[in-house]
Amino acid sequence: MTDETQGTDQANDPHHRPDPAASAGPSDAAGATTSTEAVPDWEKRFRAPRIGLPDWAEDAPDRSLFVSNATGTFELYAWDRATGGQRQATDRPNGTTDGTLSPDGEWIWWFSDTDGDEFGVWMRQPFAGGADEPAAPGLAAAYPAGLAIGRDGTAVVGRSTDDEGSTVHVVRPGQPAVEIYRHRESAGVGDLSHDGSLIAIEHTEHGDAMHSAIRVVRADGSTVAELDDTNGGTEELGLSVMGFAPVDGDARLLVGHQRRGRWEPMIWDPVTGVETSLEIDLPGDVGADWYPDGSALLVEHEYHARSELWRYELGAPGRGAGAAAAEGRALTRVETPAGTVSGATARPDGTVEFLWSSAAQPPEVRSTSGKVVLDPPGMKAPGSVPVTDAWVEGPGGRIHALVQKPEGAGPFPTVFDIHGGPTWHDSDAFASSPAAWVDHGFAVVRVNYRGSTGYGRAWTDALKHRVGLIELEDIAAVREWAVESGLADPERLVLAGGSWGGYLTLLGLGMQPEAWAVGLAAVPVADYVTAYNDEMEALKAMDRTLLGGTPEEVPERFEASSPLTYVDAVRAPVYLSAGVNDPRCPIQQVENYVQRLEQRRHPHEVYRYDAGHGSLVVEERIKQVRLELDFARRYVGGKAK
């Protein structure tokens, strides 16, 4: 997980305006206040106040909710656009990013876990301020699995626990929660129709956690319709809920599908069974959301690690999308700068607000009106160097890598910064950690290996059953290119990453021991069998899909894909960091790996911190990056900064 996914860039996927003084006087990781001028650029990028894309209440669009790190910890903020007033809505030691507004704008719902363990309950507070209260009384703590709030105050709450599996509950004001769905496999709430009569549930009852089906049910749980492109789990074709039409009495559901080898939207009416394909002739993955009046779709197109926005006209009522397409006016460009749109929303006045950045330019919440929607207080984040694209022939096809390098001539000490996921991808977006490495004289290479999204369904699905091994083949091909091209010094190569990237780091150090001078693994999978036994239930389902069964059913696959299997072959010094409350990559399996390093007396360092799968506290993130920089420079050089 990159530094950005632990903050606003995940405030999709993740308030009174604080006093600028709260962030104008930053402090170092030890807590000592320093002047802004004395702070190096790499730290300023973390400390500079950041703002996520504001969410807004459907029936009260002047009421918004956004995420910001203005106090030094990512929290939720309420914003009344009519008055300009902002206030901080949540304040917890380890931060809060998961929240939404009720359609009438009267309530802020936010998820309350314990120290980042992702296990908790939904709370709510009045938009104007007031005491927090349980939003769904009677529902015990669980992992969240989707939430939808209706106009009459009814909420549909998805939950997941190790004991119960996946459950969905309808919670009406003043009444006990009613369970309407239960299954051992992964499932979650997709959306609630505008009139509250239909509920869309994404589920994987067929056992393939990578490819969901959709069931639409009534509030009593009775089934209206089912859409399953997996054909009962026999075909690897997924579906995703993108949202019901924002019109009362309109049952149309916007659905993402993979029928043509990539993600793209269609419209499905679960009541009539009618499916309407959309003529969107774009080469990459396509997502969409409704314009507020239901007349058009806001289309987000991701291609080759960059994204752009389009408006898709659905035509006049009764004529449908086909009529608009026939007239040649279905798809029109929504102008955005080159780079990455991390989230976008269409406003009732027809403008579009979007969170944009590039590798060189820090994120901004912009509007097609030409304005910056919110300008956070305090210092501004320094820019960084742009990325260049590298296309490398690999064993499974052309591999796309993003490259940043410092001034001067190579070869450079080079960090291979491996993204998490695995179903994720690096993009031309601002990221503070790669920029820090560049500041210290390192080139940075980020590889969108097989398993990454954004390059078609076949590329994403390719890693199944040879988990980790496939990705390392692609990383090796890009590493060879980086050395042969003169970019990277073969004696000073650093393999690094967080989450799945941390897993691939440890696996790579053991399977490619002569290739790497240093390894930096954050919140990694280190011992796959123990990780499986200890992790949250939803990730168990994903691992069964990736590896084809449980550790008891396919022990040879778990052994082949586990870093612990190869720990005795590791030659490079290893730095590990782990959250003691992490439900995704639990701490015990990291300790098992560390114990083996200790038995070998192999050079390593371990940093344990009191949070979950990453940290939402800015100073903690800075501390972690500083420790990684210091460890790597001790072995491969670089420059002071």
PyMOL commands that set and color helices and strands:
alter all, ss='L'
color gray80, all
select helices_A, chain A and resi 8-10+21-24+36-38+41-47+320-326+432-439+457-461+469-484+500-511+528-534+537-547+555-560+563-569+587-600+618-636
alter helices_A, ss='H'
color red, helices_A
select strands_A, chain A and resi 55-57+60-68+75-80+86-88+99-101+107-112+121-126+133-134+143-149+155-161+165-171+178-183+187-192+199-203+213-217+223-227+239-244+253-257+264-268+275-277+285-290+296-303+306-313+331-334+340-346+352-357+364-367+372-374+388-394+397-404+412-418+443-448+488-498+518-522+574-579+604-609
alter strands_A, ss='S'
color yellow, strands_A
deselect
rebuild
show_as cartoon
